Amino acid sequence: MADLTPLLAFRWSPHSFDPIAEVTSAEVTTLLEAARWAPSVDNRQPWRFAVGHREEETFKHILVNLPASEQRWAGRASVLLLAAEHTTDNPFATYDLGQAVAHLTVQATALGLHVRQVTEFDRRGLITDLDLPSDVRPYVVTAIGQLGDPFSLPADLLRHETSLRHRQPLGELVMSCANSPS
Ligand SMILES: Cc1cc2nc3c(=O)[nH]c(=O)nc-3n(C[C@H](O)[C@H](O)[C@H](O)COP(=O)(O)O)c2cc1C
């Protein structure tokens, strides 16, 4: 990881968020700007967002639609942000939304914040609770905040939090193609 830009090298997804820390509206705007300036197929920008700061109704609506196992840690985040696809006959919407959220995570690192994403949640419940338009498909919830005390986590999450992160070696990811030099 030595040669990576620090913004990428220092990004990781914690479960432990500081339950007191606040993420300001200005910081959230910066995160959304980072997402907004992501590239997309034909510049269609098929992303929509719903933002809930802790104590706000939107935060509570997002939180209650997460599985109980995720609520254990996500409730401590400063912001829960729903990222959704704008579904207008765009086969690349999911790809583009992923890029937008990736931009957001890098910008979060630049602000000294952390992000953990969750795709497992009650989509129908969230559509109802947030009264989302019919052409919007909830895709991922991002929990955003400052790093908290990992020892405040339940034992299984603490174990996860303090384990080494792994990636497949490049040798398994880069395919050797017929015309590659041997
Ligand atoms: C699309 C997506 C969905 C994820 N869903 C969950 C989830 O449901 N619960 C969870 O605890 N982490 C979730 N994660 C976090 C991943 O487990 C985490 O990014 C991965 O283990 C790599 O760790 P790192 O982000 O610290 O490098 C998700 C991440 C992504 C990108």
The ligand as an SDF file (V2000), in Angstrom:
LIG
                    3D

 31 33  0  0  0  0  0  0  0  0999 V2000
  -21.4600   -2.1590   -1.3710 C   0  0  0  0  0  0  0  0  0  0  0  0
  -20.9580   -2.4860    0.0090 C   0  0  0  0  0  0  0  0  0  0  0  0
  -21.7950   -3.1100    0.9230 C   0  0  0  0  0  0  0  0  0  0  0  0
  -21.3600   -3.3860    2.2140 C   0  0  0  0  0  0  0  0  0  0  0  0
  -22.2340   -3.9440    3.1090 N   0  0  0  0  0  0  0  0  0  0  0  0
  -21.8410   -4.0970    4.3940 C   0  0  0  0  0  0  0  0  0  0  0  0
  -22.7620   -4.5700    5.3660 C   0  0  0  0  0  0  0  0  0  0  0  0
  -23.9180   -4.9020    5.0570 O   0  0  0  0  0  0  0  0  0  0  0  0
  -22.3370   -4.6590    6.6510 N   0  0  0  0  0  0  0  0  0  0  0  0
  -21.0640   -4.3160    7.0180 C   0  0  0  0  0  0  0  0  0  0  0  0
  -20.7330   -4.3850    8.2180 O   0  0  0  0  0  0  0  0  0  0  0  0
  -20.1640   -3.8860    6.1090 N   0  0  0  0  0  0  0  0  0  0  0  0
  -20.5220   -3.7580    4.8160 C   0  0  0  0  0  0  0  0  0  0  0  0
  -19.6290   -3.2790    3.8960 N   0  0  0  0  0  0  0  0  0  0  0  0
  -18.2470   -2.9700    4.2960 C   0  0  0  0  0  0  0  0  0  0  0  0
  -17.2840   -4.0370    3.7690 C   0  0  0  0  0  0  0  0  0  0  0  0
  -17.4130   -5.2120    4.5460 O   0  0  0  0  0  0  0  0  0  0  0  0
  -15.8630   -3.4960    3.7890 C   0  0  0  0  0  0  0  0  0  0  0  0
  -15.7730   -2.4030    2.9010 O   0  0  0  0  0  0  0  0  0  0  0  0
  -14.8720   -4.5780    3.3730 C   0  0  0  0  0  0  0  0  0  0  0  0
  -14.7930   -5.5700    4.3670 O   0  0  0  0  0  0  0  0  0  0  0  0
  -13.4770   -4.0270    3.1080 C   0  0  0  0  0  0  0  0  0  0  0  0
  -13.0140   -3.3580    4.2510 O   0  0  0  0  0  0  0  0  0  0  0  0
  -12.4390   -1.8780    4.1630 P   0  0  0  0  0  0  0  0  0  0  0  0
  -13.5530   -1.0000    3.6090 O   0  0  0  0  0  0  0  0  0  0  0  0
  -12.0840   -1.5030    5.5710 O   0  0  0  0  0  0  0  0  0  0  0  0
  -11.2820   -1.8850    3.2360 O   0  0  0  0  0  0  0  0  0  0  0  0
  -20.0420   -3.0340    2.5870 C   0  0  0  0  0  0  0  0  0  0  0  0
  -19.1920   -2.4210    1.6580 C   0  0  0  0  0  0  0  0  0  0  0  0
  -19.6420   -2.1500    0.3850 C   0  0  0  0  0  0  0  0  0  0  0  0
  -18.7160   -1.4640   -0.5980 C   0  0  0  0  0  0  0  0  0  0  0  0
  1  2  1  0
  2  3  1  0
  2 30  2  0
  3  4  2  0
  4  5  1  0
  4 28  1  0
  5  6  2  0
  6  7  1  0
  6 13  1  0
  7  8  2  0
  7  9  1  0
  9 10  1  0
 10 11  2  0
 10 12  1  0
 12 13  2  0
 13 14  1  0
 14 15  1  0
 14 28  1  0
 15 16  1  0
 16 17  1  0
 16 18  1  0
 18 19  1  0
 18 20  1  0
 20 21  1  0
 20 22  1  0
 22 23  1  0
 23 24  1  0
 24 25  2  0
 24 26  1  0
 24 27  1  0
 28 29  2  0
 29 30  1  0
 30 31  1  0
M  END
$$$$
